[in-house]
Amino acid sequence: MDLDRLGEFGLIARLASHIPHRSRRVVKGIGDDCAVYSQPGGNYLVVTADALIESVHFDLNTTTPEQLGWKTVAVNASDVAAMGAAPRFAVVTLGIPKTTKVNFLDRLYKGLGRACEAFGVDLVGGDTVSTPEHWMLSLTMLGETRKKRLFTRKGAKAGDAILMTGTVGDSALGLQILKSPGKKWSGSPADRKHLIQRHLEPTARVKETAKLAKSRLRVTSMIDVSDGLGQDLGHLLSASEVGAELWEASLPLSKPFENTCIKNGLEAGELALGGGEDYELLFTLKSEDVKKLLRSFVNYGTPVTQIGEVTARQGVVWVRTNGRRQTLRKPAGFNHFKENG
Amino acid sequence: MDLDRLGEFGLIARLASHIPHRSRRVVKGIGDDCAVYSQPGGNYLVVTADALIESVHFDLNTTTPEQLGWKTVAVNASDVAAMGAAPRFAVVTLGIPKTTKVNFLDRLYKGLGRACEAFGVDLVGGDTVSTPEHWMLSLTMLGETRKKRLFTRKGAKAGDAILMTGTVGDSALGLQILKSPGKKWSGSPADRKHLIQRHLEPTARVKETAKLAKSRLRVTSMIDVSDGLGQDLGHLLSASEVGAELWEASLPLSKPFENTCIKNGLEAGELALGGGEDYELLFTLKSEDVKKLLRSFVNYGTPVTQIGEVTARQGVVWVRTNGRRQTLRKPAGFNHFKENG
């Protein structure tokens, strides 16, 4: 069988079956944003690893070494945040083409260092090896959380509100702009620059998850939006064995995103739903707590928006701005072994 | 500046300077076999990461997927063992060429699974991504140890005995045989097969380090032999700010290694000193404890041998079998950004 027939998630499930867990201290293995391991002291350790491969995940013609370093840390910090945990420490392995200049590495490490500082992570070690041709970065990050404040993909119940931090779609549109250097884009260059930056220098919602974990708000499930809103919502819903209504009119879109879509005849809703790498938190909350949550985020700096509702009936109903109700069969998003679709 | 002028260890030192540690919980950062992080419960977590790149670290014409999976786990377990710690859990990132067959991956995971079982590790998660061409595997392993039983490279004192587990040189000679398919080797094919297997399926001295950590034997420093006996001894000695006498006549050589060297006119001592990937423990011990240690390893299954002595005077004196004393300037071994030498 070929990899593209199995797909990334089929692959992960198949591979997980080879590796039984032996220790009771493994609270969660493969299948969430992080694995969870119980510590003797009573807290949980969460652990995640993400690899970035040149020409698959990044292009050195369009990203600076500083941005690459930043992003490598941020995408992992986002996974840690999605568990309700605080990032603690990380190790990085770098596969470096032999022709690399030391100056390039210094700049890469500057970016790693800045992101570590921003997200409260200590980079404690790693491995550097040479590669035949392409860059490879793999970062493993560990975080900690109290047992009671662990957020996972499982736990959403019918009637819960679906919310997300920040805005959605910016990164996907930024990537689209980066990938079409020949295209004549209409609208403001500053808008396009903003979108590109959102793709190359994503943030991780470390402070926001800490705020939620400290509060008494009843968060029932959480995931970060990396593969795309539609696909990640799908992961959360299948882990929770529920469905959802998703409201197009409520999606939090940035001004640069809306403007660029309008000026270039792009379907904002579709792009926001299918595009990946927003690194925002997508979570569900007991509906009685929504008002209190929204109040607590007023003047906080990061918008939080309700974008739908959990339903007992499985599947996602995409409520369009024009009132039409579409059933999303297989949510769109990024699959490493298939073309987007 | 080019990477090959800086070398791997120069590079690591330079990069470490970009990343200050913020938390007091970082007991050790870059510069030992593992980083060390203190846990709330009072134990230490140790963490290590090793990446294996196709055509740099392995060749799919000569290694099976099972062996590749096994070795990826074993090399990290060896780093954990070198800290006196017990492996607990690991995450793996796989960079997979798009043309890979699922059957190949199943076999790779079988190897990962077998090694996890052998060394007591739970594989709890990871990331799978596609690569343009070459395989990439990066594994991060976490282990635990009691604070008092942490072994590091620092701590050897003049007069301490230098010991190692197992035998040295097998893996380097196995690699040499693999890399010269056209060469006519003299001696027994079974010997050569053994040496190749020692290269492709190394063990990690997890049980041996547990035995040492549980004992009252005063181990003063430890490292695993991955870059080569000469080079790794050099790391241990510079961390401890001491020197050593290394006795060629005492080096533990396997029969297949000795036979193959003799039949093919190879210098056994030089090869054992310079070759890498033995994944044996190299450690120092208060000289009064040597007898007791050697007694406790009789009939244990893994040989332990004294191969030298720590000296106050820095540098390594290589005492040849013929009685000559040579000063090793720069120990030989593997440098990822230079040719061996």
Interface residues (C-beta under 8 A of the other chain):
Chain A: M1 D2 L3 D4 L6 E8 L11 I12 R14 L15 H18 I19 P20 H21 R22 S23 R25 V26 K28 G29 I30 C34 A35 Y37 Q39 P40 G41 G42 N43 L45 V47 T48 A49 D50 A51 L52 I53 E54 S55 V56 H57 R88 F89 V91 V92 T93 L94 G95 I96 K98 T100 K101 V102 N103 L105 D106 Y109 K110 L112 G113 C116 E117 G120 D122 L123 V124 G125 G126 D127 T128 V129 S130 T131 P132 E133 H134 M136 S138 T140 L142 H336 F337
Chain B: M1 D2 L3 D4 L6 E8 L11 I12 R14 L15 H18 I19 P20 H21 R22 S23 R25 V26 K28 G29 I30 C34 A35 Y37 Q39 P40 G41 G42 N43 L45 V47 T48 A49 D50 A51 L52 I53 E54 S55 V56 H57 R88 F89 V91 V92 T93 L94 G95 I96 K98 T100 K101 V102 N103 L105 D106 Y109 K110 L112 G113 C116 E117 G120 D122 L123 V124 G125 G126 D127 T128 V129 S130 T131 P132 E133 H134 M136 S138 T140 L142 H336 F337
